[in-house]
């Protein structure tokens, strides 16, 4: 058991050193790309959706999503509910 842990530690340290050496000669643009925050798939999927706040406002949220993304009229679910 102790050999497995020491091998893992050695491989972790070795891979960390390789990463540090390989990132030393990056250009400014490559560093910018590596430092960006990446979104998970749920954030990407929900990026252009207006979420409903209540259990009865799914229609208003749908209309707000269509208005905001298809017609480029930025609106919220609450604004759609007020006009209905």
N, C-alpha and C positions, 0 to 999 in steps of 0.2 A: 504494500500500500504506500509506503514511504517513497519507493522508487517512482511510482506513477506521479505522485505529487511533485517530486523534484524534477521530473521530466517536463511536466506541465509548466512549472515555474521557469525552467530554463527556456522552453519554447516561447513563453510569454515575453521574457526579457529579450530574447533574441529577435523576436518579431517587432518589439517596440523599438529596438535599436535600428533595425532595418527601416522602419517607417520614419524615424527621425532623420536618418541619413538621406532617405529618398526625398523627403520634403524640404530639405535644406536648399536645393537649387531650383525651387519653383519660381515661376514668374509671378508678378503681382496679380494677374488675372486668375491664374491657377490657384493661388492662395485664397482669392475672393470666392471662387467656386467651392473650395473645400470648407470654407468657414460659414457658408450659408446654412440656414436652418432648413431642414427638409420636412415637408408635411407628410403625414401618414395618409393612407388611401381614403380614410373617412373625411379628413379635412379637404382633400381634393374633390371628393364626390359631393360634398355639401357646400362647396365654395360659392356657387351661384344660386343657392336656394334660399328663399325666405322661409324660415321655420315658423310653424304655428305655435302660438303661446298658450292657447286654450284648446280644449277638446272639441269645440264647436266652430273653430275658425280655419278649418283646413281649406275651404273655398277661398277665403280672403288671402290666405298665404299663397295659394296657387295663382290667383290673379296678380298678386304683388310680384311673384316670381316672373310671370309672363311679361308684365309691364316693365319690370326692371331690366330683364335680359333681352327680350325680343324687340320691344318698342323703345328701349333705352329711356324710359321714364322712371327715374329712381323713386320708388315708393315703398312704404312699409305696410305690414299687415294691418296695423292700427289705422292708418290713413284710409285703407280700403274699407274697413269696417265702419268708419265714420261716414263715408259717402254712401254707404248702402242703406 
